[in-house]
Amino acid sequence: MKSVSTTSRSTPSATSSTDGSSRPGRPRATRPGPGATVRAAACALGLLLGAAGAQAHPPAASADGVRVGVFRLTYYYVAEERGAGPWPLYASACDRVLARTSETFHLELSREGTGRLADGRLLNFAERCGCARAGFQGGRICYEELDPHRFPWGKGARHGEGFWPLEPLRSVAVDAGVVPLGVSVYIPQWRGKRGPDGTILDGCFRAEDTGRLIRGRRLDLFAGRPAWATWLQRRYRLARVTVYRDAKRCRAVLRAAAPRVD
């Protein structure tokens, strides 16, 4: 009779369950030691502190400043009288007529807010009034005559006891709820461009004016003269631009400006 080998095959290890049965192949679960618990708690605390630090110290703005977004670009300027007419331009409180002009200039002045009469006087928006004839979009506006030495290009928005003096290719009108008045504005698309007077632009501007139609992401660049606005539109055809505020590169431009009192 042939003998049978008594050597046995190796079998998977078994672990006992709580009901006495055996489940092959699954190792017994172990509890973490005190050291592992401490390390896990320290790691969680570090993550919490790192997140809090990131909120308390946001990334610093670049030389371009804080990006506000892409804006629709338009232009405005000082309207220029080119003909006489019977249309009255009233002073504040409707107490007198400053000049009589053409319907064309009356409408343009009510749209732009500032205009130069043929005799050289500079008129600026003062207030809305009931005595004036309806102008652009039905607006009835009374005007004030400006000191050409203090405000050679017109008045911008009020600031404290004074007003920002407008400056061509520096002043912009904004929605103050989107871009605060008084801050520098950097537009990279304008950097290196040549202005209508031959000046090389640096892309830096100042938020110094507002307008009834300037809402949301729209920026109105003060071109100075009607011919300059037309030249800029035709030469560069910039319909939308990227706007940054508080740019480091524009600090000198901001320091050069100061509100002026009448």
Phi and psi in degrees as GROMACS dihedral restraints (atoms count N, CA, C in turn):
[ dihedral_restraints ]
;  ai    aj    ak    al  type     phi  dphi    fc
    3     4     5     6     1   -73.6    20    10
    4     5     6     7     1   134.0    20    10
    6     7     8     9     1   -77.5    20    10
    7     8     9    10     1   153.3    20    10
    9    10    11    12     1  -105.0    20    10
   10    11    12    13     1   135.2    20    10
   12    13    14    15     1   -69.2    20    10
   13    14    15    16     1   140.5    20    10
   15    16    17    18     1   -96.4    20    10
   16    17    18    19     1     3.0    20    10
   18    19    20    21     1   -73.4    20    10
   19    20    21    22     1   126.2    20    10
   21    22    23    24     1   -95.4    20    10
   22    23    24    25     1   151.1    20    10
   24    25    26    27     1   -78.8    20    10
   25    26    27    28     1   149.9    20    10
   27    28    29    30     1   -73.1    20    10
   28    29    30    31     1   140.3    20    10
   30    31    32    33     1  -119.1    20    10
   31    32    33    34     1   155.8    20    10
   33    34    35    36     1   -59.6    20    10
   34    35    36    37     1   147.4    20    10
   36    37    38    39     1   -69.8    20    10
   37    38    39    40     1   152.7    20    10
   39    40    41    42     1  -124.5    20    10
   40    41    42    43     1   147.5    20    10
   42    43    44    45     1  -122.4    20    10
   43    44    45    46     1   145.9    20    10
   45    46    47    48     1   -85.5    20    10
   46    47    48    49     1   138.4    20    10
   48    49    50    51     1   -95.3    20    10
   49    50    51    52     1   175.9    20    10
   51    52    53    54     1   -69.3    20    10
   52    53    54    55     1   -20.3    20    10
   54    55    56    57     1   -96.2    20    10
   55    56    57    58     1     8.9    20    10
   57    58    59    60     1    92.6    20    10
   58    59    60    61     1   -11.7    20    10
   60    61    62    63     1   -80.4    20    10
   61    62    63    64     1   169.3    20    10
   63    64    65    66     1  -117.3    20    10
   64    65    66    67     1   137.3    20    10
   66    67    68    69     1  -120.0    20    10
   67    68    69    70     1   106.4    20    10
   69    70    71    72     1   -68.0    20    10
   70    71    72    73     1   146.3    20    10
   72    73    74    75     1    84.1    20    10
   73    74    75    76     1    -6.6    20    10
   75    76    77    78     1  -107.0    20    10
   76    77    78    79     1   119.2    20    10
   78    79    80    81     1   -71.3    20    10
   79    80    81    82     1   156.8    20    10
   81    82    83    84     1   -70.6    20    10
   82    83    84    85     1   133.5    20    10
   84    85    86    87     1   -69.8    20    10
   85    86    87    88     1   143.3    20    10
   87    88    89    90     1  -124.6    20    10
   88    89    90    91     1   149.0    20    10
   90    91    92    93     1   -83.7    20    10
   91    92    93    94     1   141.5    20    10
   93    94    95    96     1   -66.8    20    10
   94    95    96    97     1   146.7    20    10
   96    97    98    99     1   -77.1    20    10
   97    98    99   100     1   172.4    20    10
   99   100   101   102     1   -59.2    20    10
  100   101   102   103     1   -37.2    20    10
  102   103   104   105     1   -63.8    20    10
  103   104   105   106     1   -42.0    20    10
  105   106   107   108     1   -65.0    20    10
  106   107   108   109     1   -36.9    20    10
  108   109   110   111     1   -63.6    20    10
  109   110   111   112     1   -43.7    20    10
  111   112   113   114     1   -63.2    20    10
  112   113   114   115     1   -43.6    20    10
  114   115   116   117     1   -63.0    20    10
  115   116   117   118     1   -40.7    20    10
  117   118   119   120     1   -63.8    20    10
  118   119   120   121     1   -42.0    20    10
  120   121   122   123     1   -64.6    20    10
  121   122   123   124     1   -40.0    20    10
  123   124   125   126     1   -65.3    20    10
  124   125   126   127     1   -38.6    20    10
  126   127   128   129     1   -64.3    20    10
  127   128   129   130     1   -44.4    20    10
  129   130   131   132     1   -62.9    20    10
  130   131   132   133     1   -41.7    20    10
  132   133   134   135     1   -62.9    20    10
  133   134   135   136     1   -39.5    20    10
  135   136   137   138     1   -63.1    20    10
  136   137   138   139     1   -40.0    20    10
  138   139   140   141     1   -63.9    20    10
  139   140   141   142     1   -41.5    20    10
  141   142   143   144     1   -64.0    20    10
  142   143   144   145     1   -44.3    20    10
  144   145   146   147     1   -65.6    20    10
  145   146   147   148     1   -37.9    20    10
  147   148   149   150     1   -64.5    20    10
  148   149   150   151     1   -40.8    20    10
  150   151   152   153     1   -65.7    20    10
  151   152   153   154     1   -41.5    20    10
  153   154   155   156     1   -64.1    20    10
  154   155   156   157     1   -39.5    20    10
  156   157   158   159     1   -65.1    20    10
  157   158   159   160     1   -36.4    20    10
  159   160   161   162     1   -65.3    20    10
  160   161   162   163     1   -34.6    20    10
  162   163   164   165     1   -74.4    20    10
  163   164   165   166     1   -38.3    20    10
  165   166   167   168     1   -74.3    20    10
  166   167   168   169     1   -26.3    20    10
  168   169   170   171     1  -127.9    20    10
  169   170   171   172     1    80.9    20    10
  171   172   173   174     1   -66.0    20    10
  172   173   174   175     1   161.9    20    10
  174   175   176   177     1   -59.2    20    10
  175   176   177   178     1   140.1    20    10
  177   178   179   180     1   -68.1    20    10
  178   179   180   181     1   147.3    20    10
  180   181   182   183     1   -68.5    20    10
  181   182   183   184     1   149.5    20    10
  183   184   185   186     1   -80.8    20    10
  184   185   186   187     1  -178.2    20    10
  186   187   188   189     1   -62.6    20    10
  187   188   189   190     1   -26.1    20    10
  189   190   191   192     1   -77.2    20    10
  190   191   192   193     1   -16.7    20    10
  192   193   194   195     1    98.5    20    10
  193   194   195   196     1  -162.7    20    10
  195   196   197   198     1   -92.8    20    10
  196   197   198   199     1   123.7    20    10
  198   199   200   201     1   -71.3    20    10
  199   200   201   202     1   125.4    20    10
  201   202   203   204     1   -95.3    20    10
  202   203   204   205     1   -39.2    20    10
  204   205   206   207     1   146.6    20    10
  205   206   207   208     1  -172.1    20    10
  207   208   209   210     1   -94.2    20    10
  208   209   210   211     1   127.9    20    10
  210   211   212   213     1  -117.1    20    10
  211   212   213   214     1   150.3    20    10
  213   214   215   216     1   -75.9    20    10
  214   215   216   217     1   133.1    20    10
  216   217   218   219     1  -105.8    20    10
  217   218   219   220     1   128.8    20    10
  219   220   221   222     1  -133.0    20    10
  220   221   222   223     1   175.9    20    10
  222   223   224   225     1  -129.8    20    10
  223   224   225   226     1   152.4    20    10
  225   226   227   228     1  -141.3    20    10
  226   227   228   229     1   170.9    20    10
  228   229   230   231     1  -162.9    20    10
  229   230   231   232     1   178.9    20    10
  231   232   233   234     1   -87.2    20    10
  232   233   234   235     1   117.4    20    10
  234   235   236   237     1   -65.2    20    10
  235   236   237   238     1   147.1    20    10
  237   238   239   240     1  -121.5    20    10
  238   239   240   241     1   123.1    20    10
  240   241   242   243     1   -72.4    20    10
  241   242   243   244     1   133.0    20    10
  243   244   245   246     1  -131.8    20    10
  244   245   246   247     1    19.9    20    10
  246   247   248   249     1   179.5    20    10
  247   248   249   250     1   149.5    20    10
  249   250   251   252     1   -85.9    20    10
  250   251   252   253     1   170.5    20    10
  252   253   254   255     1   179.9    20    10
  253   254   255   256     1   179.4    20    10
  255   256   257   258     1   -91.7    20    10
  256   257   258   259     1    -2.1    20    10
  258   259   260   261     1   -74.2    20    10
  259   260   261   262     1   122.7    20    10
  261   262   263   264     1   -81.1    20    10
  262   263   264   265     1   143.3    20    10
  264   265   266   267     1  -114.5    20    10
  265   266   267   268     1   113.0    20    10
  267   268   269   270     1   -91.4    20    10
  268   269   270   271     1   149.3    20    10
  270   271   272   273     1   -81.3    20    10
  271   272   273   274     1   170.0    20    10
  273   274   275   276     1   -55.3    20    10
  274   275   276   277     1   146.9    20    10
  276   277   278   279     1    67.5    20    10
  277   278   279   280     1     8.5    20    10
  279   280   281   282     1    58.1    20    10
  280   281   282   283     1    30.0    20    10
  282   283   284   285     1   -85.8    20    10
  283   284   285   286     1   -14.4    20    10
  285   286   287   288     1  -165.0    20    10
  286   287   288   289     1   162.9    20    10
  288   289   290   291     1   -96.2    20    10
  289   290   291   292     1   122.1    20    10
  291   292   293   294     1   -76.4    20    10
  292   293   294   295     1   -36.3    20    10
  294   295   296   297     1  -167.5    20    10
  295   296   297   298     1   164.9    20    10
  297   298   299   300     1  -120.1    20    10
  298   299   300   301     1   137.5    20    10
  300   301   302   303     1  -143.6    20    10
  301   302   303   304     1  -175.4    20    10
  303   304   305   306     1   -79.9    20    10
  304   305   306   307     1   160.0    20    10
  306   307   308   309     1   -63.6    20    10
  307   308   309   310     1   -36.3    20    10
  309   310   311   312     1   -61.4    20    10
  310   311   312   313     1   -48.2    20    10
  312   313   314   315     1   -68.4    20    10
  313   314   315   316     1   -36.8    20    10
  315   316   317   318     1   -58.2    20    10
  316   317   318   319     1   -45.5    20    10
  318   319   320   321     1   -67.5    20    10
  319   320   321   322     1   -42.6    20    10
  321   322   323   324     1   -66.5    20    10
  322   323   324   325     1   -40.4    20    10
  324   325   326   327     1   -63.6    20    10
  325   326   327   328     1   -40.7    20    10
  327   328   329   330     1   -68.5    20    10
  328   329   330   331     1   -24.8    20    10
  330   331   332   333     1   -81.4    20    10
  331   332   333   334     1   -44.1    20    10
  333   334   335   336     1   -83.0    20    10
  334   335   336   337     1   -30.2    20    10
  336   337   338   339     1    94.3    20    10
  337   338   339   340     1   -21.2    20    10
  339   340   341   342     1  -138.3    20    10
  340   341   342   343     1   140.2    20    10
  342   343   344   345     1  -152.2    20    10
  343   344   345   346     1   149.8    20    10
  345   346   347   348     1  -108.7    20    10
  346   347   348   349     1   123.6    20    10
  348   349   350   351     1   -73.7    20    10
  349   350   351   352     1   163.5    20    10
  351   352   353   354     1   -62.1    20    10
  352   353   354   355     1   -26.7    20    10
  354   355   356   357     1   -84.7    20    10
  355   356   357   358     1     3.2    20    10
  357   358   359   360     1    98.7    20    10
  358   359   360   361     1   -12.5    20    10
  360   361   362   363     1   -69.4    20    10
  361   362   363   364     1   145.8    20    10
  363   364   365   366     1  -109.6    20    10
  364   365   366   367     1   120.9    20    10
  366   367   368   369     1  -106.3    20    10
  367   368   369   370     1   145.9    20    10
  369   370   371   372     1  -137.1    20    10
  370   371   372   373     1   149.1    20    10
  372   373   374   375     1   -50.9    20    10
  373   374   375   376     1   130.9    20    10
  375   376   377   378     1  -114.1    20    10
  376   377   378   379     1   -51.5    20    10
  378   379   380   381     1  -168.0    20    10
  379   380   381   382     1   165.4    20    10
  381   382   383   384     1   -85.6    20    10
  382   383   384   385     1   139.1    20    10
  384   385   386   387     1  -146.9    20    10
  385   386   387   388     1   154.9    20    10
  387   388   389   390     1   -81.1    20    10
  388   389   390   391     1   -18.4    20    10
  390   391   392   393     1   -80.0    20    10
  391   392   393   394     1   -22.0    20    10
  393   394   395   396     1   -75.0    20    10
  394   395   396   397     1   153.9    20    10
  396   397   398   399     1   -74.9    20    10
  397   398   399   400     1   151.5    20    10
  399   400   401   402     1   -63.9    20    10
  400   401   402   403     1   131.8    20    10
  402   403   404   405     1  -112.0    20    10
  403   404   405   406     1  -138.3    20    10
  405   406   407   408     1   -60.2    20    10
  406   407   408   409     1   127.2    20    10
  408   409   410   411     1    53.0    20    10
  409   410   411   412     1    31.7    20    10
  411   412   413   414     1    80.8    20    10
  412   413   414   415     1     4.8    20    10
  414   415   416   417     1   -70.2    20    10
  415   416   417   418     1   136.7    20    10
  417   418   419   420     1  -110.1    20    10
  418   419   420   421     1   114.0    20    10
  420   421   422   423     1  -126.6    20    10
  421   422   423   424     1   136.7    20    10
  423   424   425   426     1  -103.0    20    10
  424   425   426   427     1   153.1    20    10
  426   427   428   429     1  -123.7    20    10
  427   428   429   430     1   167.4    20    10
  429   430   431   432     1  -129.2    20    10
  430   431   432   433     1   151.2    20    10
  432   433   434   435     1   -91.7    20    10
  433   434   435   436     1   129.4    20    10
  435   436   437   438     1   -96.6    20    10
  436   437   438   439     1   152.5    20    10
  438   439   440   441     1   -74.6    20    10
  439   440   441   442     1   116.1    20    10
  441   442   443   444     1   -66.2    20    10
  442   443   444   445     1   -18.6    20    10
  444   445   446   447     1   -80.0    20    10
  445   446   447   448     1   -32.5    20    10
  447   448   449   450     1   -89.7    20    10
  448   449   450   451     1   -35.9    20    10
  450   451   452   453     1  -132.8    20    10
  451   452   453   454     1    72.7    20    10
  453   454   455   456     1   -65.8    20    10
  454   455   456   457     1   -21.9    20    10
  456   457   458   459     1  -120.6    20    10
  457   458   459   460     1     7.7    20    10
  459   460   461   462     1   109.9    20    10
  460   461   462   463     1   170.1    20    10
  462   463   464   465     1   -97.6    20    10
  463   464   465   466     1   140.6    20    10
  465   466   467   468     1   -95.6    20    10
  466   467   468   469     1  -147.3    20    10
  468   469   470   471     1   -75.3    20    10
  469   470   471   472     1   158.8    20    10
  471   472   473   474     1   -71.3    20    10
  472   473   474   475     1   143.5    20    10
  474   475   476   477     1  -142.9    20    10
  475   476   477   478     1   106.5    20    10
  477   478   479   480     1    64.7    20    10
  478   479   480   481     1  -125.2    20    10
  480   481   482   483     1   -90.4    20    10
  481   482   483   484     1    -1.8    20    10
  483   484   485   486     1  -126.7    20    10
  484   485   486   487     1  -165.8    20    10
  486   487   488   489     1  -134.3    20    10
  487   488   489   490     1   150.6    20    10
  489   490   491   492     1   -73.8    20    10
  490   491   492   493     1   129.9    20    10
  492   493   494   495     1   -79.4    20    10
  493   494   495   496     1   130.1    20    10
  495   496   497   498     1   -72.1    20    10
  496   497   498   499     1   144.5    20    10
  498   499   500   501     1  -136.2    20    10
  499   500   501   502     1   126.6    20    10
  501   502   503   504     1   -57.5    20    10
  502   503   504   505     1   136.4    20    10
  504   505   506   507     1    61.5    20    10
  505   506   507   508     1    20.2    20    10
  507   508   509   510     1  -130.2    20    10
  508   509   510   511     1   -41.1    20    10
  510   511   512   513     1   -84.6    20    10
  511   512   513   514     1   140.8    20    10
  513   514   515   516     1  -133.0    20    10
  514   515   516   517     1   146.7    20    10
  516   517   518   519     1   -97.6    20    10
  517   518   519   520     1   135.9    20    10
  519   520   521   522     1  -138.4    20    10
  520   521   522   523     1   168.8    20    10
  522   523   524   525     1   -83.3    20    10
  523   524   525   526     1   113.0    20    10
  525   526   527   528     1   -63.7    20    10
  526   527   528   529     1   -16.5    20    10
  528   529   530   531     1   -79.1    20    10
  529   530   531   532     1   -13.0    20    10
  531   532   533   534     1  -107.7    20    10
  532   533   534   535     1   -45.3    20    10
  534   535   536   537     1  -124.2    20    10
  535   536   537   538     1   113.9    20    10
  537   538   539   540     1   -62.3    20    10
  538   539   540   541     1   144.4    20    10
  540   541   542   543     1   -66.3    20    10
  541   542   543   544     1   143.8    20    10
  543   544   545   546     1    93.7    20    10
  544   545   546   547     1    -6.1    20    10
  546   547   548   549     1   -93.6    20    10
  547   548   549   550     1   160.3    20    10
  549   550   551   552     1   -79.6    20    10
  550   551   552   553     1   148.8    20    10
  552   553   554   555     1  -125.8    20    10
  553   554   555   556     1   127.6    20    10
  555   556   557   558     1  -113.6    20    10
  556   557   558   559     1   129.3    20    10
  558   559   560   561     1  -125.0    20    10
  559   560   561   562     1   102.0    20    10
  561   562   563   564     1   -60.3    20    10
  562   563   564   565     1   -27.8    20    10
  564   565   566   567     1   -64.7    20    10
  565   566   567   568     1   -20.1    20    10
  567   568   569   570     1   -93.0    20    10
  568   569   570   571     1   -12.3    20    10
  570   571   572   573     1   -67.2    20    10
  571   572   573   574     1   126.0    20    10
  573   574   575   576     1    88.3    20    10
  574   575   576   577     1    -7.2    20    10
  576   577   578   579     1   -75.3    20    10
  577   578   579   580     1   152.2    20    10
  579   580   581   582     1   -95.7    20    10
  580   581   582   583     1   132.5    20    10
  582   583   584   585     1   -80.0    20    10
  583   584   585   586     1   170.6    20    10
  585   586   587   588     1   -65.0    20    10
  586   587   588   589     1   -20.2    20    10
  588   589   590   591     1   -95.0    20    10
  589   590   591   592     1     6.9    20    10
  591   592   593   594     1    93.5    20    10
  592   593   594   595     1    -7.6    20    10
  594   595   596   597     1   -68.9    20    10
  595   596   597   598     1   137.1    20    10
  597   598   599   600     1   -85.7    20    10
  598   599   600   601     1   120.4    20    10
  600   601   602   603     1   -79.6    20    10
  601   602   603   604     1   146.1    20    10
  603   604   605   606     1  -102.0    20    10
  604   605   606   607     1    -0.4    20    10
  606   607   608   609     1    84.7    20    10
  607   608   609   610     1     2.8    20    10
  609   610   611   612     1  -101.0    20    10
  610   611   612   613     1   135.1    20    10
  612   613   614   615     1  -139.1    20    10
  613   614   615   616     1   175.0    20    10
  615   616   617   618     1  -127.6    20    10
  616   617   618   619     1   135.4    20    10
  618   619   620   621     1   -81.0    20    10
  619   620   621   622     1   100.9    20    10
  621   622   623   624     1  -130.2    20    10
  622   623   624   625     1     4.9    20    10
  624   625   626   627     1  -149.6    20    10
  625   626   627   628     1   162.5    20    10
  627   628   629   630     1  -133.4    20    10
  628   629   630   631     1   176.1    20    10
  630   631   632   633     1  -162.2    20    10
  631   632   633   634     1   151.1    20    10
  633   634   635   636     1   -60.3    20    10
  634   635   636   637     1   -32.1    20    10
  636   637   638   639     1   -95.4    20    10
  637   638   639   640     1    -2.1    20    10
  639   640   641   642     1   -88.3    20    10
  640   641   642   643     1    95.3    20    10
  642   643   644   645     1  -130.1    20    10
  643   644   645   646     1   140.6    20    10
  645   646   647   648     1    67.3    20    10
  646   647   648   649     1  -138.6    20    10
  648   649   650   651     1   -90.4    20    10
  649   650   651   652     1    68.1    20    10
  651   652   653   654     1  -132.1    20    10
  652   653   654   655     1   137.6    20    10
  654   655   656   657     1  -128.6    20    10
  655   656   657   658     1   128.3    20    10
  657   658   659   660     1  -106.9    20    10
  658   659   660   661     1   112.6    20    10
  660   661   662   663     1   -88.5    20    10
  661   662   663   664     1   126.9    20    10
  663   664   665   666     1   -78.9    20    10
  664   665   666   667     1   109.9    20    10
  666   667   668   669     1   -87.8    20    10
  667   668   669   670     1   -19.9    20    10
  669   670   671   672     1    99.6    20    10
  670   671   672   673     1   -70.1    20    10
  672   673   674   675     1  -116.9    20    10
  673   674   675   676     1   153.6    20    10
  675   676   677   678     1   -57.8    20    10
  676   677   678   679     1   -41.3    20    10
  678   679   680   681     1   -64.9    20    10
  679   680   681   682     1   -33.7    20    10
  681   682   683   684     1   -69.6    20    10
  682   683   684   685     1   -40.3    20    10
  684   685   686   687     1   -61.9    20    10
  685   686   687   688     1   -43.2    20    10
  687   688   689   690     1   -63.6    20    10
  688   689   690   691     1   -41.6    20    10
  690   691   692   693     1   -62.1    20    10
  691   692   693   694     1   -45.1    20    10
  693   694   695   696     1   -64.5    20    10
  694   695   696   697     1   -42.3    20    10
  696   697   698   699     1   -62.7    20    10
  697   698   699   700     1   -46.1    20    10
  699   700   701   702     1   -73.7    20    10
  700   701   702   703     1   -34.0    20    10
  702   703   704   705     1   -77.4    20    10
  703   704   705   706     1   -42.0    20    10
  705   706   707   708     1  -108.3    20    10
  706   707   708   709     1   -25.2    20    10
  708   709   710   711     1    50.3    20    10
  709   710   711   712     1    46.8    20    10
  711   712   713   714     1   -90.3    20    10
  712   713   714   715     1   109.3    20    10
  714   715   716   717     1   -94.3    20    10
  715   716   717   718     1   -31.0    20    10
  717   718   719   720     1  -137.2    20    10
  718   719   720   721     1   140.9    20    10
  720   721   722   723     1  -135.8    20    10
  721   722   723   724     1   156.7    20    10
  723   724   725   726     1   -91.4    20    10
  724   725   726   727     1   129.0    20    10
  726   727   728   729     1  -111.7    20    10
  727   728   729   730     1   130.6    20    10
  729   730   731   732     1  -120.2    20    10
  730   731   732   733     1   152.4    20    10
  732   733   734   735     1  -123.6    20    10
  733   734   735   736     1   156.0    20    10
  735   736   737   738     1    57.8    20    10
  736   737   738   739     1    41.6    20    10
  738   739   740   741     1   -73.6    20    10
  739   740   741   742     1   137.3    20    10
  741   742   743   744     1   -62.1    20    10
  742   743   744   745     1   -35.8    20    10
  744   745   746   747     1   -67.4    20    10
  745   746   747   748     1   -14.9    20    10
  747   748   749   750     1  -106.6    20    10
  748   749   750   751     1    10.7    20    10
  750   751   752   753     1   -62.3    20    10
  751   752   753   754     1   -38.5    20    10
  753   754   755   756     1   -64.8    20    10
  754   755   756   757     1   -35.9    20    10
  756   757   758   759     1   -65.8    20    10
  757   758   759   760     1   -38.9    20    10
  759   760   761   762     1   -69.1    20    10
  760   761   762   763     1   -39.9    20    10
  762   763   764   765     1   -66.2    20    10
  763   764   765   766     1   -24.5    20    10
  765   766   767   768     1   -76.3    20    10
  766   767   768   769     1    -9.9    20    10
  768   769   770   771     1  -104.8    20    10
  769   770   771   772     1   148.1    20    10
  771   772   773   774     1  -155.1    20    10
  772   773   774   775     1   136.8    20    10
  774   775   776   777     1   -61.5    20    10
  775   776   777   778     1   151.1    20    10
  777   778   779   780     1  -122.7    20    10
  778   779   780   781     1   141.5    20    10
  780   781   782   783     1   -94.7    20    10
  781   782   783   784     1   144.1    20    10
